[in-house]
């Protein structure tokens, strides 16, 4: 049986976080950890604001698409090129080239898959309408 934090919110719902090892409350609700929890909340808010500011400044929409990954790679390459010449700069650029090549492969494979899927859908529509005889049907003269 798992334990949960003893804190009950203003809405009457209990906190579902696990309590600290030798306590009844989780880190965020333990009265002995109040200062540290407040600092953590403050840092979390700063981080979220910083993330949204950077996303706007760099026009970064996210990493859920190839386009988002490519945008981040562009930023990394630009920053890498501004570094002083040295091993660190070379490593950044080599990694960027390698990653960029993989993104190009993914883009090409996605295009090929979409073309094949479109051909398959067209073939299925023609078969369903009787335009193309199925393999198991005899050909008409």
N, C-alpha and C positions, 0 to 999 in steps of 0.2 A: 504494500500500500504506500503510495507516494504522499509526502506531506506537502502542504501549501502554506503560503504566508498567512498570518493571522489578521492582516489588515483588512478592514471592511471600508469600502469607498463611501462617499456621500450618497451615492445612489443605492446603497445597500448591497451591492455586489462585492463578493470577496475577491481579493487579489489572487490570481492563479499561479503566481511565480513560486518557485521553490524557495523555502526559507534558508537562511545561512546555516551552516553546519550545526552549530550549537545554539541556535536561536529559534524564535518563533516567527520572525519577520524576514522578508527578503531584503536585499541590499538597499533598495529604494525606499523601503518603509521602516527600516530599523532605526529607532531613535538615536542609537549610538553612532550610526553612520550618516546622520542628517547632513553634516557639512560636506562630506565626500559625495553624497548623493546629489546635493544641490550643485556642486561643482561639475559633476558628470552630466547633469541635465543642462547646465549652462554650456558646456563644451559640445553637447549633442546639438543644441540649437545653433551654435556658431558654425558647426560643421555643415548642418543642413543649409544654412544661409550661404555659406561659402560654396557648397556644391551647386546651388541654383545660380549664384553669381557667375561661377566658372562656366556652367552650361550655357548661359546667355553670352558671356564674353567670347567663348570659343565656338559658339554655334554648334554645340554638341547635343544632339538629340537623344543619345543613349547608345548602348552597345548591343541592342537586340537585333540589329540588322547589319548587313554587310556595309551599307552606306554609313552607318554610325561608326563602325569599326574603321572604315577607311578614313573618316574625318579625324578620328583620334590618331590614326597612324600619320596623317598629314601634320598634325600638331606636333607629334613626337619627332618627326623628321625635321621640321622647322626648328624646334628647340635643340635637337641634336646637332644640326648644322651650325648653330650659334655657339656651341661649346668650343673651348680651346682644343687645338689639335692634340691628340693623344689617344691612348688605348681606350679610355671611356667613350670618347666620341666615335671611334671606329666600331666599338661593340654595339652602340646604339644604332648606328647606321646599318651595320650588317644585319642586326636583328630586324630592323625596319624593312630592309630589302627582302629578307626571307619571309617575313609576315606578309608583305605586299604581294609577293609571288603566290603565296597560299590564297590570299584574297582573290587574286585574279583567277586562280584555278577554280575556286568556289563559284565565282561569277560565271565563268564559262560553263561549268557543270550545271549550274542552275538553269542557264539558257538552254542547254541541250536537253535537260529533263523536261522543261516546259514545252519545247518543240515536240519531243516524243509523246508527251501527254496529250498535246493538241492533236497530233496525228492519230493517236489511239482513240480519242473521243470522236474524231471525224469518221474513222473506220467503223466505230460502234454505231454511229448514227446511220451511216450508209447501209450497214448490215441490218439494222432494225427496220429500215424502210424498204429493204429488198433490192437495193441498187447493186450490191455485191453479193454473189452467191457464197454461202458458207462453205467451208471445206468439206463438210459431210454431205452436202447436197450435190446431186449430179448436175453438170453444166448443161444448159439448154443449147440446142443447135442453132 
